[in-house]
């Protein structure tokens, strides 16, 4: 609240700081991020963004002016990786943080704004899950599959620090250094996503991690093969 008040009338908490206030991400180590309607120098410890926000993109939480969850996700996409944004979208759904203004509405409003491409890719991934199946249901189905196959439970949505970069993986067996990505969607269709995936896979492999990708169809059509492959990976 002090940071918002220090930035003058119309200022709201935004970006990573807004995500922390909504309970979607931990509080960032960097300065508090605030969006203001006028351009000026930021007070110490405050990172200022400039934008004139419509009234349906701002609200209050715990009495603090803040961007709505969809606008926060849109802003986050401009400053974070696709994996971070997708994880934040999943967390907002898990916390049942809904809003009358959707991400699709914001894409129509700001089709060329920085971060729009990342939001489109995240939404495409979500749409390509089987109809009626959520990301959380895919995770639950995979955990049930592991239990029935007598395989150990992994750490879910784990973060790995490789050099100066952080990567989030869907399922991690820490001691065995095995990773499984739960793919409810097709291979990434954009050139940037393609390059990011290959860069990430290369870094993980160089750090000694082994992994595979498993889809909803795999779990239903070839569970025996998947169980055998995972058992072999974990035994190495």
KOLLO-905557 format. One record per residue (C-alpha): residue in three letters; x, y, z. Coordinates in steps of 0.25 Angstrom, whole numbers. Each point is the difference from the previous one (the first is absolute). Example, Ala and Ser with C-alpha at 12.3 -4.5 7.8 and 13.67 -1.06 7.14 Angstrom:
<rec><resn>ALA</resn><X>49</X><Y>-18</Y><Z>31</Z></rec>
<rec><resn>SER</resn><X>6</X><Y>14</Y><Z>-2</Z></rec>
! end
This chain:
<rec><resn>UNK</resn><X>0</X><Y>0</Y><Z>0</Z></rec>
<rec><resn>UNK</resn><X>11</X><Y>10</Y><Z>3</Z></rec>
<rec><resn>UNK</resn><X>6</X><Y>-3</Y><Z>-14</Z></rec>
<rec><resn>UNK</resn><X>-13</X><Y>3</Y><Z>-6</Z></rec>
<rec><resn>UNK</resn><X>-2</X><Y>13</Y><Z>8</Z></rec>
<rec><resn>UNK</resn><X>14</X><Y>4</Y><Z>-3</Z></rec>
<rec><resn>UNK</resn><X>-3</X><Y>0</Y><Z>-15</Z></rec>
<rec><resn>UNK</resn><X>-12</X><Y>9</Y><Z>0</Z></rec>
<rec><resn>UNK</resn><X>-15</X><Y>0</Y><Z>-4</Z></rec>
<rec><resn>UNK</resn><X>-4</X><Y>-11</Y><Z>-9</Z></rec>
<rec><resn>UNK</resn><X>12</X><Y>-9</Y><Z>3</Z></rec>
<rec><resn>UNK</resn><X>-2</X><Y>-15</Y><Z>2</Z></rec>
<rec><resn>UNK</resn><X>8</X><Y>-12</Y><Z>4</Z></rec>
<rec><resn>UNK</resn><X>3</X><Y>-8</Y><Z>-13</Z></rec>
<rec><resn>UNK</resn><X>9</X><Y>-11</Y><Z>-6</Z></rec>
<rec><resn>UNK</resn><X>8</X><Y>-9</Y><Z>9</Z></rec>
<rec><resn>UNK</resn><X>-4</X><Y>8</Y><Z>12</Z></rec>
<rec><resn>UNK</resn><X>-15</X><Y>-2</Y><Z>-3</Z></rec>
<rec><resn>UNK</resn><X>2</X><Y>-15</Y><Z>-2</Z></rec>
<rec><resn>UNK</resn><X>6</X><Y>0</Y><Z>14</Z></rec>
<rec><resn>UNK</resn><X>-12</X><Y>7</Y><Z>5</Z></rec>
<rec><resn>UNK</resn><X>-10</X><Y>-9</Y><Z>-6</Z></rec>
<rec><resn>UNK</resn><X>7</X><Y>-12</Y><Z>6</Z></rec>
<rec><resn>UNK</resn><X>4</X><Y>-5</Y><Z>-14</Z></rec>
<rec><resn>UNK</resn><X>15</X><Y>2</Y><Z>2</Z></rec>
<rec><resn>UNK</resn><X>10</X><Y>2</Y><Z>11</Z></rec>
<rec><resn>UNK</resn><X>4</X><Y>14</Y><Z>3</Z></rec>
<rec><resn>UNK</resn><X>11</X><Y>4</Y><Z>-10</Z></rec>
<rec><resn>UNK</resn><X>14</X><Y>4</Y><Z>5</Z></rec>
<rec><resn>UNK</resn><X>0</X><Y>12</Y><Z>-9</Z></rec>
<rec><resn>UNK</resn><X>-6</X><Y>13</Y><Z>3</Z></rec>
<rec><resn>UNK</resn><X>-15</X><Y>2</Y><Z>1</Z></rec>
<rec><resn>UNK</resn><X>-7</X><Y>1</Y><Z>-14</Z></rec>
<rec><resn>UNK</resn><X>-10</X><Y>11</Y><Z>-2</Z></rec>
<rec><resn>UNK</resn><X>-8</X><Y>5</Y><Z>-12</Z></rec>
<rec><resn>UNK</resn><X>-3</X><Y>15</Y><Z>-1</Z></rec>
<rec><resn>UNK</resn><X>-7</X><Y>9</Y><Z>-9</Z></rec>
<rec><resn>UNK</resn><X>11</X><Y>10</Y><Z>-1</Z></rec>
<rec><resn>UNK</resn><X>15</X><Y>-1</Y><Z>-3</Z></rec>
<rec><resn>UNK</resn><X>9</X><Y>4</Y><Z>10</Z></rec>
<rec><resn>UNK</resn><X>12</X><Y>-5</Y><Z>8</Z></rec>
<rec><resn>UNK</resn><X>-2</X><Y>-12</Y><Z>10</Z></rec>
<rec><resn>UNK</resn><X>2</X><Y>2</Y><Z>15</Z></rec>
<rec><resn>UNK</resn><X>11</X><Y>-9</Y><Z>5</Z></rec>
<rec><resn>UNK</resn><X>-4</X><Y>-15</Y><Z>0</Z></rec>
<rec><resn>UNK</resn><X>-11</X><Y>2</Y><Z>-9</Z></rec>
<rec><resn>UNK</resn><X>0</X><Y>-5</Y><Z>-15</Z></rec>
<rec><resn>UNK</resn><X>-10</X><Y>9</Y><Z>-7</Z></rec>
<rec><resn>UNK</resn><X>-8</X><Y>-4</Y><Z>-13</Z></rec>
<rec><resn>UNK</resn><X>-8</X><Y>10</Y><Z>-8</Z></rec>
<rec><resn>UNK</resn><X>-14</X><Y>-3</Y><Z>-6</Z></rec>
<rec><resn>UNK</resn><X>-14</X><Y>6</Y><Z>1</Z></rec>
<rec><resn>UNK</resn><X>-8</X><Y>-11</Y><Z>5</Z></rec>
<rec><resn>UNK</resn><X>-15</X><Y>-1</Y><Z>-3</Z></rec>
<rec><resn>UNK</resn><X>-9</X><Y>-2</Y><Z>13</Z></rec>
<rec><resn>UNK</resn><X>-3</X><Y>-14</Y><Z>-3</Z></rec>
<rec><resn>UNK</resn><X>15</X><Y>-4</Y><Z>0</Z></rec>
<rec><resn>UNK</resn><X>2</X><Y>5</Y><Z>15</Z></rec>
<rec><resn>UNK</resn><X>-6</X><Y>-4</Y><Z>13</Z></rec>
<rec><resn>UNK</resn><X>4</X><Y>0</Y><Z>15</Z></rec>
<rec><resn>UNK</resn><X>5</X><Y>-12</Y><Z>8</Z></rec>
<rec><resn>UNK</resn><X>2</X><Y>2</Y><Z>15</Z></rec>
<rec><resn>UNK</resn><X>-3</X><Y>14</Y><Z>-2</Z></rec>
<rec><resn>UNK</resn><X>12</X><Y>2</Y><Z>-10</Z></rec>
<rec><resn>UNK</resn><X>-3</X><Y>5</Y><Z>-14</Z></rec>
<rec><resn>UNK</resn><X>5</X><Y>-11</Y><Z>-9</Z></rec>
<rec><resn>UNK</resn><X>-2</X><Y>-5</Y><Z>-15</Z></rec>
<rec><resn>UNK</resn><X>-10</X><Y>-11</Y><Z>-2</Z></rec>
<rec><resn>UNK</resn><X>4</X><Y>-14</Y><Z>-1</Z></rec>
<rec><resn>UNK</resn><X>-1</X><Y>-1</Y><Z>-15</Z></rec>
<rec><resn>UNK</resn><X>7</X><Y>14</Y><Z>-2</Z></rec>
<rec><resn>UNK</resn><X>11</X><Y>-5</Y><Z>10</Z></rec>
<rec><resn>UNK</resn><X>2</X><Y>-13</Y><Z>-9</Z></rec>
<rec><resn>UNK</resn><X>1</X><Y>9</Y><Z>-12</Z></rec>
<rec><resn>UNK</resn><X>10</X><Y>9</Y><Z>6</Z></rec>
<rec><resn>UNK</resn><X>8</X><Y>-12</Y><Z>6</Z></rec>
<rec><resn>UNK</resn><X>1</X><Y>-6</Y><Z>-15</Z></rec>
<rec><resn>UNK</resn><X>7</X><Y>13</Y><Z>-4</Z></rec>
<rec><resn>UNK</resn><X>11</X><Y>-3</Y><Z>11</Z></rec>
<rec><resn>UNK</resn><X>1</X><Y>-15</Y><Z>2</Z></rec>
<rec><resn>UNK</resn><X>2</X><Y>-13</Y><Z>-7</Z></rec>
<rec><resn>UNK</resn><X>-12</X><Y>-8</Y><Z>-6</Z></rec>
<rec><resn>UNK</resn><X>2</X><Y>-11</Y><Z>11</Z></rec>
<rec><resn>UNK</resn><X>-1</X><Y>11</Y><Z>11</Z></rec>
<rec><resn>UNK</resn><X>-13</X><Y>6</Y><Z>-6</Z></rec>
<rec><resn>UNK</resn><X>-6</X><Y>-14</Y><Z>-3</Z></rec>
<rec><resn>UNK</resn><X>3</X><Y>-4</Y><Z>15</Z></rec>
<rec><resn>UNK</resn><X>-7</X><Y>13</Y><Z>5</Z></rec>
<rec><resn>UNK</resn><X>-12</X><Y>-3</Y><Z>-9</Z></rec>
<rec><resn>UNK</resn><X>-1</X><Y>-13</Y><Z>7</Z></rec>
<rec><resn>UNK</resn><X>1</X><Y>6</Y><Z>13</Z></rec>
<rec><resn>UNK</resn><X>-11</X><Y>10</Y><Z>-2</Z></rec>
<rec><resn>UNK</resn><X>-9</X><Y>-11</Y><Z>-5</Z></rec>
<rec><resn>UNK</resn><X>4</X><Y>-8</Y><Z>13</Z></rec>
<rec><resn>UNK</resn><X>-3</X><Y>12</Y><Z>9</Z></rec>
<rec><resn>UNK</resn><X>-13</X><Y>2</Y><Z>-8</Z></rec>
<rec><resn>UNK</resn><X>4</X><Y>15</Y><Z>-3</Z></rec>
<rec><resn>UNK</resn><X>-11</X><Y>3</Y><Z>-11</Z></rec>
<rec><resn>UNK</resn><X>-3</X><Y>14</Y><Z>-6</Z></rec>
<rec><resn>UNK</resn><X>-10</X><Y>5</Y><Z>-10</Z></rec>
<rec><resn>UNK</resn><X>11</X><Y>4</Y><Z>-9</Z></rec>
<rec><resn>UNK</resn><X>7</X><Y>-12</Y><Z>-7</Z></rec>
<rec><resn>UNK</resn><X>14</X><Y>-2</Y><Z>-6</Z></rec>
<rec><resn>UNK</resn><X>-7</X><Y>-1</Y><Z>-13</Z></rec>
<rec><resn>UNK</resn><X>-7</X><Y>14</Y><Z>2</Z></rec>
<rec><resn>UNK</resn><X>14</X><Y>6</Y><Z>3</Z></rec>
<rec><resn>UNK</resn><X>6</X><Y>-7</Y><Z>-13</Z></rec>
<rec><resn>UNK</resn><X>-11</X><Y>7</Y><Z>-8</Z></rec>
<rec><resn>UNK</resn><X>3</X><Y>13</Y><Z>7</Z></rec>
<rec><resn>UNK</resn><X>15</X><Y>-1</Y><Z>-1</Z></rec>
<rec><resn>UNK</resn><X>3</X><Y>-9</Y><Z>-12</Z></rec>
<rec><resn>UNK</resn><X>14</X><Y>5</Y><Z>-2</Z></rec>
<rec><resn>UNK</resn><X>4</X><Y>4</Y><Z>15</Z></rec>
<rec><resn>UNK</resn><X>13</X><Y>-7</Y><Z>5</Z></rec>
<rec><resn>UNK</resn><X>-4</X><Y>-13</Y><Z>6</Z></rec>
<rec><resn>UNK</resn><X>-12</X><Y>-3</Y><Z>-9</Z></rec>
<rec><resn>UNK</resn><X>8</X><Y>-11</Y><Z>-7</Z></rec>
<rec><resn>UNK</resn><X>3</X><Y>-7</Y><Z>13</Z></rec>
<rec><resn>UNK</resn><X>-15</X><Y>1</Y><Z>4</Z></rec>
<rec><resn>UNK</resn><X>-5</X><Y>-6</Y><Z>-13</Z></rec>
<rec><resn>UNK</resn><X>10</X><Y>-12</Y><Z>1</Z></rec>
<rec><resn>UNK</resn><X>-5</X><Y>-2</Y><Z>15</Z></rec>
<rec><resn>UNK</resn><X>-14</X><Y>0</Y><Z>-5</Z></rec>
<rec><resn>UNK</resn><X>3</X><Y>-9</Y><Z>-11</Z></rec>
<rec><resn>UNK</resn><X>6</X><Y>-10</Y><Z>9</Z></rec>
<rec><resn>UNK</resn><X>-12</X><Y>0</Y><Z>9</Z></rec>
<rec><resn>UNK</resn><X>-10</X><Y>-1</Y><Z>-12</Z></rec>
<rec><resn>UNK</resn><X>7</X><Y>-13</Y><Z>-5</Z></rec>
<rec><resn>UNK</resn><X>-2</X><Y>-8</Y><Z>12</Z></rec>
<rec><resn>UNK</resn><X>-12</X><Y>-10</Y><Z>-2</Z></rec>
<rec><resn>UNK</resn><X>-13</X><Y>7</Y><Z>1</Z></rec>
<rec><resn>UNK</resn><X>-4</X><Y>1</Y><Z>14</Z></rec>
<rec><resn>UNK</resn><X>13</X><Y>-4</Y><Z>6</Z></rec>
<rec><resn>UNK</resn><X>8</X><Y>10</Y><Z>8</Z></rec>
<rec><resn>UNK</resn><X>15</X><Y>1</Y><Z>3</Z></rec>
<rec><resn>UNK</resn><X>-3</X><Y>-4</Y><Z>14</Z></rec>
<rec><resn>UNK</resn><X>-8</X><Y>-12</Y><Z>-4</Z></rec>
<rec><resn>UNK</resn><X>12</X><Y>-5</Y><Z>-9</Z></rec>
<rec><resn>UNK</resn><X>9</X><Y>1</Y><Z>12</Z></rec>
<rec><resn>UNK</resn><X>-10</X><Y>-8</Y><Z>9</Z></rec>
<rec><resn>UNK</resn><X>-1</X><Y>-10</Y><Z>-11</Z></rec>
<rec><resn>UNK</resn><X>15</X><Y>-2</Y><Z>-1</Z></rec>
<rec><resn>UNK</resn><X>2</X><Y>-1</Y><Z>15</Z></rec>
<rec><resn>UNK</resn><X>-11</X><Y>-11</Y><Z>0</Z></rec>
<rec><resn>UNK</resn><X>7</X><Y>-7</Y><Z>-11</Z></rec>
<rec><resn>UNK</resn><X>13</X><Y>0</Y><Z>8</Z></rec>
<rec><resn>UNK</resn><X>-7</X><Y>-5</Y><Z>12</Z></rec>
<rec><resn>UNK</resn><X>-6</X><Y>-12</Y><Z>-7</Z></rec>
<rec><resn>UNK</resn><X>13</X><Y>-3</Y><Z>-7</Z></rec>
<rec><resn>UNK</resn><X>8</X><Y>0</Y><Z>13</Z></rec>
<rec><resn>UNK</resn><X>9</X><Y>12</Y><Z>-4</Z></rec>
<rec><resn>UNK</resn><X>4</X><Y>10</Y><Z>10</Z></rec>
<rec><resn>UNK</resn><X>-6</X><Y>14</Y><Z>0</Z></rec>
<rec><resn>UNK</resn><X>8</X><Y>12</Y><Z>-6</Z></rec>
<rec><resn>UNK</resn><X>1</X><Y>14</Y><Z>5</Z></rec>
<rec><resn>UNK</resn><X>-11</X><Y>8</Y><Z>-8</Z></rec>
<rec><resn>UNK</resn><X>3</X><Y>13</Y><Z>-7</Z></rec>
<rec><resn>UNK</resn><X>14</X><Y>1</Y><Z>5</Z></rec>
<rec><resn>UNK</resn><X>10</X><Y>11</Y><Z>-3</Z></rec>
<rec><resn>UNK</resn><X>14</X><Y>-3</Y><Z>-4</Z></rec>
<rec><resn>UNK</resn><X>11</X><Y>10</Y><Z>0</Z></rec>
<rec><resn>UNK</resn><X>10</X><Y>-2</Y><Z>-11</Z></rec>
<rec><resn>UNK</resn><X>11</X><Y>11</Y><Z>-1</Z></rec>
<rec><resn>UNK</resn><X>-7</X><Y>13</Y><Z>1</Z></rec>
<rec><resn>UNK</resn><X>-13</X><Y>-5</Y><Z>-6</Z></rec>
<rec><resn>UNK</resn><X>-12</X><Y>-7</Y><Z>7</Z></rec>
<rec><resn>UNK</resn><X>-8</X><Y>-11</Y><Z>-6</Z></rec>
<rec><resn>UNK</resn><X>-14</X><Y>-6</Y><Z>4</Z></rec>
<rec><resn>UNK</resn><X>-2</X><Y>-14</Y><Z>-3</Z></rec>
<rec><resn>UNK</resn><X>-13</X><Y>-8</Y><Z>2</Z></rec>
<rec><resn>UNK</resn><X>5</X><Y>-12</Y><Z>7</Z></rec>
<rec><resn>UNK</resn><X>14</X><Y>-2</Y><Z>7</Z></rec>
<rec><resn>UNK</resn><X>6</X><Y>-12</Y><Z>7</Z></rec>
<rec><resn>UNK</resn><X>11</X><Y>7</Y><Z>7</Z></rec>
<rec><resn>UNK</resn><X>9</X><Y>-11</Y><Z>3</Z></rec>
<rec><resn>UNK</resn><X>-1</X><Y>-7</Y><Z>-13</Z></rec>
<rec><resn>UNK</resn><X>1</X><Y>13</Y><Z>-8</Z></rec>
<rec><resn>UNK</resn><X>-12</X><Y>-4</Y><Z>-8</Z></rec>
<rec><resn>UNK</resn><X>-10</X><Y>10</Y><Z>-6</Z></rec>
<rec><resn>UNK</resn><X>-14</X><Y>-3</Y><Z>-6</Z></rec>
<rec><resn>UNK</resn><X>-7</X><Y>11</Y><Z>-8</Z></rec>
<rec><resn>UNK</resn><X>-15</X><Y>-2</Y><Z>0</Z></rec>
<rec><resn>UNK</resn><X>-4</X><Y>4</Y><Z>-14</Z></rec>
<rec><resn>UNK</resn><X>-15</X><Y>3</Y><Z>-2</Z></rec>
<rec><resn>UNK</resn><X>3</X><Y>8</Y><Z>-13</Z></rec>
<rec><resn>UNK</resn><X>7</X><Y>-2</Y><Z>-13</Z></rec>
<rec><resn>UNK</resn><X>15</X><Y>4</Y><Z>-2</Z></rec>
<rec><resn>UNK</resn><X>2</X><Y>15</Y><Z>1</Z></rec>
<rec><resn>UNK</resn><X>-4</X><Y>6</Y><Z>-13</Z></rec>
<rec><resn>UNK</resn><X>8</X><Y>13</Y><Z>0</Z></rec>
<rec><resn>UNK</resn><X>14</X><Y>2</Y><Z>-3</Z></rec>
<rec><resn>UNK</resn><X>3</X><Y>7</Y><Z>13</Z></rec>
<rec><resn>UNK</resn><X>-6</X><Y>-12</Y><Z>8</Z></rec>
<rec><resn>UNK</resn><X>7</X><Y>-10</Y><Z>-9</Z></rec>
<rec><resn>UNK</resn><X>14</X><Y>7</Y><Z>3</Z></rec>
<rec><resn>UNK</resn><X>-4</X><Y>2</Y><Z>15</Z></rec>
<rec><resn>UNK</resn><X>-3</X><Y>-15</Y><Z>2</Z></rec>
<rec><resn>UNK</resn><X>13</X><Y>-4</Y><Z>-7</Z></rec>
<rec><resn>UNK</resn><X>8</X><Y>9</Y><Z>8</Z></rec>
<rec><resn>UNK</resn><X>-6</X><Y>-5</Y><Z>13</Z></rec>
<rec><resn>UNK</resn><X>1</X><Y>-15</Y><Z>-4</Z></rec>
<rec><resn>UNK</resn><X>15</X><Y>2</Y><Z>-3</Z></rec>
<rec><resn>UNK</resn><X>3</X><Y>7</Y><Z>13</Z></rec>
<rec><resn>UNK</resn><X>-8</X><Y>-11</Y><Z>8</Z></rec>
<rec><resn>UNK</resn><X>8</X><Y>-11</Y><Z>-7</Z></rec>
<rec><resn>UNK</resn><X>13</X><Y>7</Y><Z>2</Z></rec>
<rec><resn>UNK</resn><X>-3</X><Y>1</Y><Z>15</Z></rec>
<rec><resn>UNK</resn><X>-2</X><Y>-15</Y><Z>0</Z></rec>
<rec><resn>UNK</resn><X>-16</X><Y>-1</Y><Z>0</Z></rec>
<rec><resn>UNK</resn><X>-7</X><Y>-10</Y><Z>-8</Z></rec>
<rec><resn>UNK</resn><X>-14</X><Y>1</Y><Z>-4</Z></rec>
<rec><resn>UNK</resn><X>-12</X><Y>-3</Y><Z>-9</Z></rec>
<rec><resn>UNK</resn><X>-14</X><Y>6</Y><Z>-4</Z></rec>
<rec><resn>UNK</resn><X>-13</X><Y>-7</Y><Z>3</Z></rec>
<rec><resn>UNK</resn><X>-14</X><Y>3</Y><Z>-5</Z></rec>
<rec><resn>UNK</resn><X>-14</X><Y>-2</Y><Z>4</Z></rec>
<rec><resn>UNK</resn><X>-1</X><Y>-10</Y><Z>-12</Z></rec>
<rec><resn>UNK</resn><X>12</X><Y>-8</Y><Z>5</Z></rec>
<rec><resn>UNK</resn><X>-6</X><Y>-2</Y><Z>14</Z></rec>
<rec><resn>UNK</resn><X>-12</X><Y>-6</Y><Z>-6</Z></rec>
<rec><resn>UNK</resn><X>5</X><Y>-7</Y><Z>-12</Z></rec>
<rec><resn>UNK</resn><X>14</X><Y>-6</Y><Z>4</Z></rec>
<rec><resn>UNK</resn><X>1</X><Y>1</Y><Z>15</Z></rec>
<rec><resn>UNK</resn><X>8</X><Y>-13</Y><Z>0</Z></rec>
<rec><resn>UNK</resn><X>11</X><Y>5</Y><Z>-9</Z></rec>
<rec><resn>UNK</resn><X>0</X><Y>13</Y><Z>8</Z></rec>
<rec><resn>UNK</resn><X>2</X><Y>-7</Y><Z>13</Z></rec>
<rec><resn>UNK</resn><X>11</X><Y>-8</Y><Z>-6</Z></rec>
<rec><resn>UNK</resn><X>7</X><Y>12</Y><Z>-5</Z></rec>
<rec><resn>UNK</resn><X>-1</X><Y>8</Y><Z>13</Z></rec>
<rec><resn>UNK</resn><X>5</X><Y>-12</Y><Z>8</Z></rec>
<rec><resn>UNK</resn><X>12</X><Y>-2</Y><Z>-9</Z></rec>
<rec><resn>UNK</resn><X>3</X><Y>15</Y><Z>1</Z></rec>
<rec><resn>UNK</resn><X>-1</X><Y>0</Y><Z>15</Z></rec>
<rec><resn>UNK</resn><X>8</X><Y>-12</Y><Z>1</Z></rec>
<rec><resn>UNK</resn><X>12</X><Y>6</Y><Z>-7</Z></rec>
! end
